[in-house]
Amino acid sequence: MAPRSHHPRPDDDAAAASADAGVAAAGADASLKDISRYGRRAEVVTVDRLTTTGTVRIALQVIDRGSFTFAPGHFVAVRQDVPGYGPARSPYCIFSPPGPERSFDLLLRVFPEGPLPQHLASLNRGDLIHFRGPSGRSMIPGNEDTELILLATGVGVSPFNSLCRALLAGGHRGRIRLYWGLRLADDICLTEDLDELASRHRNFTYQISLSPPSWPGLRGRVTESVPPLLDALNQKRFYLSGNGAMVEEMEVALTSLGVDRASIHEERFFNLRHRPKPDVIDAIVSRFADHDPFSLRADLLAHGQLFHLDRDVKGRLGHPPR
């Protein structure tokens, strides 16, 4: 089965313990609920509130003695004792690119029902966080000439910042197109950084997609605005990150059009068990350019069924929820 990546949940343990420093003795409970597994320490350097809607960037310096290396797509699992709430934990994809420094940045969204991000955003320089990792699956493609299509929603852009900067600094030759879906104009941030990256690398472009009619750029959800821009799907690698609904819907649409699942990398931040409706998939598939050289769309239309529910949707989604 093709590799499938998703943003890790608190009970996802796979291989992370081997990357930890200062963890509990062998034989400790494998659950992330075991506080001893959060034996790593990092010190807050800066906390930058990027938007009035709750997007925050936190720069951290690792202060324990363990090795600290990561690849784009890797995450750390953070555990903190939140005043008035108690222990809280969550995984966060690393925002910054890999480098020789023992430091990393996180991009997070502060919201009323999230005690941990609220707490992290309130920290000051010199405060400590407890974490484990890094671990996860690298996003680095195997071919430097591969064209990459990146679709993100909200803070799902975080691993893409790490990926794009690492690839472009390393001489990636293929085109990289980032499409970032946001709800509000007030959610827009990081544009100076992205503009600077685009000015230095001609093979990198980005576009922001918003819903308001007054927005001069791409309008609507990325599942609405991006498919018409993709006139060919072969010889590309797709990265989907953020809202699990977007990730699942785009993956089903892409695979129904002939894209191999091995060419799709996923990171689900929430809505982990979303099951797309057939009419939603039909609508997404119908937005892709008609002249896609290996699209199944023409054949499906010829048979009067753009997306076959019984064979494709039920077969694709009939597995137990992750």
Secondary structure, 3 states (H helix, E strand, C coil): CCCCCCCCCCCCCCCCHHHCCCCCCCCCCCCCCCHHHCCEEEEEEEEEECCCCCEEEEEEEECCCCCCCCCCCCEEEEEEEECCCEEEEEEEEECCCCCCCCEEEEEEECCCCCHHHHHHHCCCCCCEEEEEEEECCCCCCCCCCCEEEEEEEHHHHHHHHHHHHHHHHCCCCCCEEEEEECCCHHHCCCHHHHHHHHHHCCCEEEEEEECCCCCCCEECCHHHHCHHHCCCCCCEEEEEEEEHHHHHHHHHHHHHCCCCHHHEEEEEEECCCCCCCHHHHHHHHHHCCCCCCCCCHHHHHHCCCCCCHHHHHHHHHCCCCC
